[in-house]
Amino acid sequence: MSEDTATLSDAVTYLELLAMRASRGAFSHPASQARRGGAPPHVVEDLERAEQLALGIEQQMADLERRKNELALLMDSTRALAEQGDLDSLLTTLVRRTRLLLHVDMAWVLLLDSDDGSCIRAADGAISVLGGVARVPVWQGLNAVNAVGQSPVWTADCHRDDTLPRSEHIEAVVLEEGLTALLAVPLRSEGRVVGVLFGGDRVARSYTADEVATMSTVATYAVSAVKSVQALDLARGRAGDLAAEVDRLRARERAQRHTAESGRRLVELALGGVDVKAFAATAGRLLDGALWLRDENDDTMARGDGRWDDVQELAAAAFTARAEQRVVHLDDGTVVAPVRAGEEDRGAFVLRCGADRAPDMDLVRYAVQAAAILVTLNRGAESADRKFRDEALDRLLDGVPFSRRCQRRLKGLGLDLNRRHAVIVTPFPAGEGHALSTWTSTFVWLRGGARTVHNGHLVILLPHSDAREAARDVKQRLAKTLGRPVPVGAASASGGPQELLAAYREAAACLDVLTILGKEDADAPVMADELGFVGMLLGGSRDIGAFIEQTLGPILTYDERRSTNLAATLEAYFAAGASPTYAAEALRVHTNTVTRRLERVSQLLGPEWQQPGPALEIQLALRLSKVSGSLRGHAVAGQGVS
């Protein structure tokens, strides 16, 4: 056989071995046989060179096969990651696929969760308690992220490699799992590291560049899958919220439709002239409660089941609802609403459902409107009693004499002019007159009084033994109705029409004084006895002794009990032009003595006694005290002579 033929035969032999995918040991047989058969050295060398070439080709084919399998596994892993519908399943699949791709003993991942500020950990291949998915403190993820940084890190032996970044979490896992080799790849999203994917082996192992690249690719796909799952979770959450909102709107629509149907039924009952008690029973059943209807005189027209533990509380709530034209809610679940026909008061609507059950307020409004229709239809001819009382007050203020017949009728209506009354006066603003008139109409009628508008003033007449208390109540309610404080003047009267007229003039004068002094926003109503000497001028028969006591009472009492001269010191102080030095000279005492006495005056009268207004009243009271003392002395002397 020629040399060329032998060479070709050897080449065919190696090709056959490659085609058969023979073991690597089989490639050394041709060269060994030639060497044993005594082939020339150059033939043996050619066979050995052919063996090396064939082995190189076989290695390349094996590498290509391995890369093909790895690529197929990587694509399958990518598909598996994309198919996961929730984050826990995704992370579990990620660590399991990482183990399969890289053939590592353990894989785990830490993912920072921005939704709740925690950290999610998933592990596969663990022999300790690290297996599965769990939420861990966020610091574990943060110290791992900070240790790994922006680029992959790996080591064949983490116990001997001092260049490997350290963190509490990494060291804890290495110790618990007995790991030696370690590979860590950051999970990056929009330039920010949001987690770390780890692989580890319990024996020393050098990771290749291809393995690092493969794990980096898995990490990239994992971040995309995490975004998709999070977006899906967000979409599911929004879809759930939208579904819940749709259900809520549908339920609300059904409730509104039911309320409207029930409301129309009540209105039809009222228009049909149903009996008041039957109406109350039907409305109470629809509202799932007990219903009371009270007329404009606060008498009960219809009564629901049960009884009231606190009748006074109910009466006060009905009064507030009617006077202030608003719904009142009591602690026991009772709702009290005013019943009105246009601007006229028709009574009160009282519904008791219980503290644990809130009524349908839309249906309550329907029921109140129906009750107003029913009460108006059953009311017959409108009573003129309220109008008569108001017109009688207007005639009284104009000075028109009252006949005995008129006074008897007023008394029959509950307005006895010989009783003690409070006369209350406040400005009647043109822009707010309608609201004011509507409120006072109900308020005064319920209190058994009268009201009118006279000379630009709203005048209210109320049977009351304490005019100041009545005026304070009116002032507070007016402020709530109008949304701002209003000035109020008041006076007390009893004894007949003339006394009431005088009381009106005094109350109007007090109101004018408030305006002149610029105190329209005063916290309390004003009566003449609160205006000092101005009040004395307003009421010519005002008690001078009361004024002296109100102004100088603490000083006079102190002098009498302690035998001091504070009143005389004050006289000297004012006579000296408010100079303690000159006052001391007039009293023939040391200046410090006067200063100490004035300090005592400040303690008794308050720190503002030297202001112009109080100082003027003190000086007037000092003079009146001296004059009244002289008069009393003359009176005693006259009695002795006689």
C-alpha angles and dihedrals in degrees: 000000000000122000093247091051091051092050092050090049091052092050090051088051093056091044089053090050090051091047091049090049088230122187118273091250091060091065091068095057099084094053091044093051092048090050092050091046092057097251116173115272095248090054090052090049091050091051092049090049090049089049091055092047091049091048090050091051090047091051092050090049090050091048091049090049091048092048090048090052092045091049091049090049090047092051090047089050091050090052091047091052092049092051095059115108102195136038098245093053090046094054092045090053091046096057093041093051091046090058091050094048098046099028091230124159094234138011128188138167136206117204125186109224110211093189097072102008094247135116128245121212126192126178138181127191094024120149094195132058091287094092122113129018123311141157113243135181112292092236090071091060094041096052091047092049092048092048096050097040125185100322135056117268128196141168137185092219117018091187092063100032110092092180094068112106113248133218136163093248096049093047092047093053092045091053097043094047098036093236124174108170117050137187123183127183123185120233106227127194121181091340094310126106108235099172148339132251113210134195125184144176129205092223130052112279134168111222115217126227089249091055092049090048091048092051091047089053091051089050091052092051090045092056090051090049091049090053091050093049092047091049089049091050090050091049091048090049092050091046089051091049091049091049090050090048091050090050090048092050091047091050090047091050091050090048092048091048091050091046092050092049092049090046092052089050091054093047090050090050091052093047089048090060097245118180113272093236092049090049091051091050093050094045091047091052093050091046092044093234146082115280130206124187119201123189129224091275088055091248118141113253096176130010128203127214121292131028139262121255092197112035092173091056090053092048091049092049092049090049092050093047093051097040096046095032096229140113115265121207118202125204093250092061096264118146120204117190131177117246111218136171105206104309095338125101114237102172137269138306114215121190123181116194103154132260093271096054126061116209124234099260093196089058089044089058090051090049093049091051091049090048090052090053092047095047092047092051092047094044096079118193113010113258115244095201096100092046092048093054093049093047091048090056090049091052090048091055090049089056095247109157116248119230119220089245091057092048091049091052091049090050090051088054090053098261107116107178091201092065123086111276138182116229110203124187129189133161116273106221115208096220095049099033094108095057091042093049093048093050097046092047091064096034096052095042091054091050094049095245139111138241139195142163113250128172092343092310130113104226119199123190115196130175100239137139094215113050093185093055092046092049092049090054091049092048093052093048093046091052090052092047096048097033094235139068117271129198115249131191121194143183137177125232142170135167106066146306096315093054090049091051091050090048090052091053091049092049091048090050090052089052091050090051090054089053094047092048092047093240099127090131094055112150095230136037115263129234128183095257089060094057097071115213088352087063089051089056091048094051109039094197095049115144108260091195090058090053092050092047093048093049105033103015097113091047095048092045091049092050092048095049098041102029091238131146104230093132092051090046090054091051091051092044094054092041089054092055093260092303115141091198096055091041089055090052091051092049093041093232134117119279090240089059091056090046092053091048091051090050088054089050089054090052092051101039101027131255095283098062092107093057112113097255099046091040091055092050091048091053091049091048091050092054093044090049091053092046094046089049090054091049092051089050091053091048092053092047091051091053091051093053093051 
